[in-house]
Amino acid sequence: MIRFSEAARQIVERIRESLPEPLVMVIGSGCCEGPVPQLYPASGVPVKGVQVYEEDGLAVYFHEPFRPQPGFHYVIDLEKDVINDTFSLESRYDCQFVLRSSHMIER
């Protein structure tokens, strides 16, 4: 249902090297960003929503009111060289996570 692009996975690993604690990524929690994924230390963010991924100390949630839609495949990707004024951890590297989706067609 959800996966990371290679670029997004690499920046998460880079962040883990500088912050060795569990991380949480929340989709849909920003006041102005809509469903843009935001990455935080897990100890600092209360999460309400549906957990859609967990691996190696990283949990991903769809925050209320956003919900994963049945039949869709989601990819957390990365845009580089952007001005990112959020509190998300990747902002210090001049990049921003983005959520891409595609509808899965059954044949």
Backbone as a printed PyTorch tensor [residue, N CA C, xyz], in Angstrom:
tensor([[[  0.8050,  -1.1910,   0.0000],
         [  0.0000,   0.0000,   0.0000],
         [  0.8540,   1.2620,   0.0000]],

        [[  1.9680,   1.2670,   0.7760],
         [  2.8240,   2.4450,   0.8240],
         [  4.2800,   2.0120,   0.7820]],

        [[  5.0750,   2.7790,   0.0560],
         [  6.5040,   2.5020,  -0.0210],
         [  7.2540,   3.8300,  -0.1480]],

        [[  8.5690,   3.7680,  -0.0580],
         [  9.4220,   4.9490,  -0.1670],
         [ 10.2250,   4.8750,  -1.4570]],

        [[ 10.3940,   6.0150,  -2.1230],
         [ 11.3140,   6.0750,  -3.2540],
         [ 12.7300,   5.9510,  -2.6970]],

        [[ 13.6770,   5.6750,  -3.5540],
         [ 15.0650,   5.5510,  -3.1140],
         [ 15.5680,   6.8770,  -2.5340]],

        [[ 15.2140,   8.0000,  -3.1540],
         [ 15.6460,   9.3120,  -2.6520],
         [ 15.0770,   9.5830,  -1.2630]],

        [[ 13.8120,   9.2630,  -1.0460],
         [ 13.1920,   9.4710,   0.2680],
         [ 13.8260,   8.5590,   1.3080]],

        [[ 14.0820,   7.3260,   0.9390],
         [ 14.7080,   6.3760,   1.8650],
         [ 16.1080,   6.8670,   2.2680]],

        [[ 16.8550,   7.4120,   1.3140],
         [ 18.2060,   7.8920,   1.6110],
         [ 18.1980,   9.0600,   2.5870]],

        [[ 17.2530,   9.9900,   2.4270],
         [ 17.2270,  11.1330,   3.3520],
         [ 16.7670,  10.6960,   4.7390]],

        [[ 15.8690,   9.7240,   4.8200],
         [ 15.4700,   9.1980,   6.1300],
         [ 16.6900,   8.5790,   6.8190]],

        [[ 17.4930,   7.8290,   6.0810],
         [ 18.7010,   7.2290,   6.6640],
         [ 19.6830,   8.3040,   7.1160]],

        [[ 19.8150,   9.3550,   6.3330],
         [ 20.7150,  10.4550,   6.7010],
         [ 20.2370,  11.1250,   7.9920]],

        [[ 18.9370,  11.3100,   8.1180],
         [ 18.3720,  11.9080,   9.3310],
         [ 18.5860,  10.9830,  10.5230]],

        [[ 18.4140,   9.6940,  10.3170],
         [ 18.6280,   8.7220,  11.4060],
         [ 20.0530,   8.7620,  11.9370]],

        [[ 21.0160,   9.0130,  11.0570],
         [ 22.4130,   9.0910,  11.4920],
         [ 22.6250,  10.2440,  12.4700]],

        [[ 21.8840,  11.3300,  12.2810],
         [ 22.0500,  12.4880,  13.1590],
         [ 21.0770,  12.4880,  14.3360]],

        [[ 20.0640,  11.6370,  14.2850],
         [ 19.0370,  11.6030,  15.3290],
         [ 18.6600,  10.1490,  15.5990]],

        [[ 19.4690,   9.4540,  16.4070],
         [ 19.2470,   8.0210,  16.6130],
         [ 18.1120,   7.7070,  17.5930]],

        [[ 16.8930,   8.0450,  17.2170],
         [ 15.7160,   7.6820,  18.0090],
         [ 14.5990,   7.3570,  17.0280]],

        [[ 13.5420,   6.7080,  17.4850],
         [ 12.4380,   6.3920,  16.5750],
         [ 11.8590,   7.6540,  15.9390]],

        [[ 11.4080,   7.4960,  14.7020],
         [ 10.8290,   8.6040,  13.9500],
         [  9.3810,   8.2910,  13.6060]],

        [[  8.6120,   9.3480,  13.4080],
         [  7.2350,   9.1880,  12.9650],
         [  7.0100,  10.1400,  11.7870]],

        [[  6.3780,   9.6190,  10.7570],
         [  5.9960,  10.4320,   9.6120],
         [  4.4780,  10.5030,   9.6010]],

        [[  3.9810,  11.7270,   9.5140],
         [  2.5420,  11.9410,   9.5550],
         [  2.1070,  12.5780,   8.2430]],

        [[  1.1170,  11.9810,   7.6150],
         [  0.5790,  12.4940,   6.3590],
         [ -0.7340,  13.1940,   6.6760]],

        [[ -0.8040,  14.4790,   6.3340],
         [ -2.0430,  15.2210,   6.5360],
         [ -2.1490,  15.9520,   7.8470]],

        [[ -1.0310,  16.2410,   8.5100],
         [ -1.1040,  16.9120,   9.8120],
         [ -0.7960,  18.3940,   9.7410]],

        [[ -0.2710,  18.8600,   8.6210],
         [  0.1060,  20.2680,   8.5200],
         [ -1.0940,  21.1820,   8.3710]],

        [[ -0.9870,  22.3770,   8.8950],
         [ -2.1120,  23.3120,   8.8140],
         [ -2.2710,  23.8660,   7.4060]],

        [[ -1.2050,  23.9610,   6.6570],
         [ -1.2610,  24.5890,   5.3340],
         [ -0.8040,  23.6650,   4.2090]],

        [[ -0.2010,  22.5460,   4.5260],
         [  0.4240,  21.7020,   3.5200],
         [ -0.4540,  20.5630,   3.0220]],

        [[ -1.6160,  20.3840,   3.5880],
         [ -2.4770,  19.2810,   3.1680],
         [ -1.8330,  17.9440,   3.4600]],

        [[ -1.8030,  17.0400,   2.4750],
         [ -1.2870,  15.6900,   2.7350],
         [  0.2260,  15.5310,   2.5980]],

        [[  0.9930,  16.6070,   2.7220],
         [  2.4520,  16.5110,   2.6230],
         [  2.9830,  15.7310,   3.8250]],

        [[  3.7830,  14.6830,   3.5970],
         [  4.3580,  13.9290,   4.7170],
         [  5.3110,  14.7910,   5.5470]],

        [[  5.1840,  14.7100,   6.8580],
         [  6.0310,  15.4540,   7.7880],
         [  6.7450,  14.4450,   8.6880]],

        [[  8.0610,  14.6020,   8.8610],
         [  8.8670,  13.6690,   9.6450],
         [  9.3270,  14.3290,  10.9380]],

        [[  9.1050,  13.6310,  12.0680],
         [  9.4320,  14.1720,  13.3810],
         [ 10.0370,  13.0750,  14.2600]],

        [[ 10.7300,  13.4800,  15.3570],
         [ 11.0880,  12.4900,  16.3690],
         [  9.7930,  11.9380,  16.9670]],

        [[  9.7200,  10.6520,  17.1580],
         [  8.4860,  10.0300,  17.6540],
         [  8.1140,  10.5280,  19.0430]],

        [[  9.0910,  10.9250,  19.8270],
         [  8.8150,  11.3640,  21.1950],
         [  8.1190,  12.7140,  21.2630]],

        [[  8.1110,  13.4620,  20.1640],
         [  7.5700,  14.8130,  20.2250],
         [  6.2380,  15.0330,  19.5520]],

        [[  5.6090,  13.9730,  19.0440],
         [  4.3910,  14.1690,  18.2540],
         [  3.2940,  13.2050,  18.6830]],

        [[  2.1960,  13.7360,  19.2090],
         [  1.0430,  12.8570,  19.4510],
         [  0.3370,  12.6040,  18.1190]],

        [[  0.0100,  11.3700,  17.8400],
         [ -0.5620,  11.0260,  16.5380],
         [ -1.9580,  10.4520,  16.7100]],

        [[ -2.8910,  10.9770,  15.9310],
         [ -4.2360,  10.4130,  15.8400],
         [ -4.4140,  10.0100,  14.3890]],

        [[ -4.6810,   8.7650,  14.1540],
         [ -4.8680,   8.3470,  12.7810],
         [ -4.6020,   6.8800,  12.5760]],

        [[ -4.3970,   6.5320,  11.3150],
         [ -4.2210,   5.1430,  10.9060],
         [ -2.7550,   4.8920,  10.5740]],

        [[ -2.1480,   3.9140,  11.2470],
         [ -0.7710,   3.5500,  10.9260],
         [ -0.7740,   2.6940,   9.6680]],

        [[  0.0590,   3.0760,   8.6850],
         [  0.0930,   2.3600,   7.4090],
         [  1.4530,   1.7400,   7.1120]],

        [[  2.4460,   1.9830,   7.9860],
         [  3.7910,   1.4770,   7.7190],
         [  4.5680,   1.5060,   9.0240]],

        [[  5.4130,   0.4920,   9.2150],
         [  6.3570,   0.5050,  10.3310],
         [  7.5280,  -0.3930,   9.9790]],

        [[  8.7160,   0.1840,  10.0850],
         [  9.9250,  -0.5790,   9.7980],
         [ 11.1280,   0.1550,  10.3680]],

        [[ 11.9860,  -0.5650,  11.0610],
         [ 13.2640,  -0.0330,  11.5500],
         [ 13.1410,   1.3090,  12.2600]],

        [[ 12.2060,   1.4250,  13.1840],
         [ 12.0950,   2.6510,  13.9660],
         [ 11.4200,   3.8130,  13.2640]],

        [[ 10.7250,   3.5470,  12.1740],
         [  9.9660,   4.5810,  11.4640],
         [  8.5280,   4.1130,  11.3060]],

        [[  7.6060,   4.8910,  11.8520],
         [  6.1770,   4.6040,  11.6950],
         [  5.5590,   5.7070,  10.8390]],

        [[  4.6460,   5.3270,   9.9450],
         [  3.9640,   6.2890,   9.0740],
         [  2.4710,   6.2100,   9.3550]],

        [[  1.8700,   7.3800,   9.5450],
         [  0.4400,   7.4820,   9.8480],
         [ -0.2520,   8.4200,   8.8670]],

        [[ -1.4920,   8.0980,   8.5220],
         [ -2.3900,   9.0560,   7.8970],
         [ -3.1280,   9.7170,   9.0490]],

        [[ -2.9520,  11.0060,   9.2140],
         [ -3.5620,  11.7620,  10.3040],
         [ -5.0120,  12.0760,   9.9610]],

        [[ -5.8570,  12.1040,  10.9790],
         [ -7.2500,  12.4860,  10.7600],
         [ -7.2880,  13.8900,  10.1800]],

        [[ -8.1120,  14.2270,   9.2250],
         [ -9.1770,  13.4390,   8.6040],
         [ -8.7290,  12.6830,   7.3550]],

        [[ -7.4290,  12.7380,   7.0080],
         [ -6.9510,  12.0200,   5.8270],
         [ -6.9500,  10.5230,   6.0950]],

        [[ -7.3080,   9.7610,   5.1130],
         [ -7.3500,   8.3040,   5.2250],
         [ -6.8010,   7.6940,   3.9410]],

        [[ -6.0780,   6.5850,   4.0570],
         [ -5.6750,   5.8880,   2.8360],
         [ -6.9230,   5.3650,   2.1290]],

        [[ -6.9460,   5.4870,   0.8280],
         [ -8.1090,   5.0710,   0.0550],
         [ -7.9050,   3.6640,  -0.4930]],

        [[ -8.9130,   2.8210,  -0.3930],
         [ -8.8040,   1.4630,  -0.9350],
         [ -8.5070,   1.5120,  -2.4330]],

        [[ -7.6500,   0.6160,  -2.8720],
         [ -7.3290,   0.5330,  -4.2890],
         [ -6.2370,   1.4780,  -4.7480]],

        [[ -5.6660,   2.2570,  -3.8320],
         [ -4.5970,   3.1790,  -4.2010],
         [ -3.2630,   2.6880,  -3.6560]],

        [[ -2.2200,   2.9620,  -4.4070],
         [ -0.8490,   2.6630,  -4.0150],
         [ -0.1670,   4.0040,  -3.7590]],

        [[  0.5150,   4.1530,  -2.6230],
         [  1.1390,   5.4130,  -2.2420],
         [  2.6560,   5.2740,  -2.2250]],

        [[  3.3300,   6.3340,  -2.6980],
         [  4.7850,   6.4000,  -2.6760],
         [  5.1800,   7.7010,  -1.9940]],

        [[  6.0110,   7.5950,  -0.9740],
         [  6.5880,   8.7820,  -0.3550],
         [  7.8690,   9.0660,  -1.1120]],

        [[  7.8970,  10.2270,  -1.7560],
         [  9.0120,  10.6170,  -2.6120],
         [  9.6530,  11.8730,  -2.0310]],

        [[ 10.6480,  12.4010,  -2.7200],
         [ 11.3900,  13.5490,  -2.2270],
         [ 11.5890,  14.5440,  -3.3550]],

        [[ 11.3250,  15.8060,  -3.0740],
         [ 11.6630,  16.8910,  -3.9900],
         [ 12.8710,  17.5970,  -3.4070]],

        [[ 13.8850,  17.7970,  -4.2390],
         [ 15.1310,  18.4100,  -3.7790],
         [ 15.1870,  19.8760,  -4.1800]],

        [[ 16.0660,  20.6060,  -3.5060],
         [ 16.3080,  22.0230,  -3.7820],
         [ 15.0380,  22.8530,  -3.6990]],

        [[ 14.2650,  22.6360,  -2.6530],
         [ 13.0580,  23.4280,  -2.4220],
         [ 13.2140,  24.2070,  -1.1190]],

        [[ 12.5340,  25.3280,  -1.0530],
         [ 12.4990,  26.0820,   0.1900],
         [ 11.3970,  25.4650,   1.0300]],

        [[ 11.7810,  24.8910,   2.1370],
         [ 10.8530,  24.1620,   2.9920],
         [ 10.8170,  24.8650,   4.3400]],

        [[  9.6920,  25.4740,   4.6690],
         [  9.6020,  26.2250,   5.9200],
         [  8.7830,  25.4950,   6.9830]],

        [[  8.8290,  24.1700,   6.9450],
         [  8.0910,  23.3820,   7.9290],
         [  9.0350,  22.9490,   9.0530]],

        [[  8.4780,  22.2880,  10.0500],
         [  9.2800,  21.7300,  11.1360],
         [  9.7160,  20.3000,  10.8380]],

        [[  9.3490,  19.7860,   9.6850],
         [  9.7080,  18.4260,   9.3100],
         [ 11.2300,  18.3050,   9.2080]],

        [[ 11.7610,  17.1760,   9.6460],
         [ 13.2120,  17.0140,   9.7900],
         [ 14.0050,  17.1250,   8.4930]],

        [[ 13.4090,  16.8230,   7.3480],
         [ 14.1550,  16.9080,   6.0920],
         [ 14.3790,  18.3420,   5.6360]],

        [[ 13.6800,  19.3050,   6.2370],
         [ 13.7850,  20.7020,   5.7990],
         [ 15.2050,  21.2420,   5.9230]],

        [[ 15.9690,  20.7350,   6.8630],
         [ 17.3540,  21.2130,   7.0200],
         [ 18.2550,  20.7860,   5.8660]],

        [[ 17.7660,  19.8910,   5.0190],
         [ 18.5370,  19.4250,   3.8630],
         [ 17.9960,  19.9990,   2.5510]],

        [[ 17.2110,  21.0760,   2.6240],
         [ 16.6460,  21.7430,   1.4390],
         [ 15.8710,  20.7880,   0.5420]],

        [[ 15.0490,  19.9810,   1.1620],
         [ 14.1950,  19.0680,   0.4090],
         [ 12.8740,  18.9100,   1.1500]],

        [[ 11.9190,  18.2690,   0.4850],
         [ 10.6010,  18.0780,   1.0850],
         [ 10.0230,  16.7560,   0.6160]],

        [[  9.4470,  16.0150,   1.5560],
         [  8.7410,  14.7950,   1.1910],
         [  7.4610,  15.1620,   0.4510]],

        [[  7.0800,  14.3300,  -0.4960],
         [  5.8120,  14.4780,  -1.2090],
         [  5.1420,  13.1120,  -1.2540]],

        [[  3.8300,  13.1280,  -1.3250],
         [  3.0580,  11.8940,  -1.4120],
         [  2.5320,  11.7560,  -2.8290]],

        [[  2.8540,  10.6510,  -3.4510],
         [  2.3510,  10.3610,  -4.7960],
         [  1.4230,   9.1560,  -4.6790]],

        [[  0.4040,   9.1400,  -5.5220],
         [ -0.5330,   8.0140,  -5.4670],
         [ -0.9420,   7.6110,  -6.8680]],

        [[ -1.3260,   6.3600,  -6.9790],
         [ -1.8730,   5.8520,  -8.2390],
         [ -2.9400,   4.8300,  -7.8910]],

        [[ -3.9360,   4.7650,  -8.7380],
         [ -5.0390,   3.8370,  -8.5180],
         [ -4.6460,   2.4850,  -9.0860]],

        [[ -4.8040,   1.4520,  -8.2860],
         [ -4.4840,   0.0950,  -8.7310],
         [ -5.6900,  -0.4790,  -9.4670]],

        [[ -5.4720,  -0.8820, -10.6870],
         [ -6.5500,  -1.4520, -11.4940],
         [ -6.4160,  -2.9640, -11.4810]],

        [[ -7.4610,  -3.6310, -11.0230],
         [ -7.4410,  -5.0940, -11.0000],
         [ -7.8400,  -5.6270, -12.3630]],

        [[ -7.1320,  -6.6560, -12.7970],
         [ -7.4420,  -7.2690, -14.1000],
         [ -7.7710,  -8.7160, -13.9200]]])
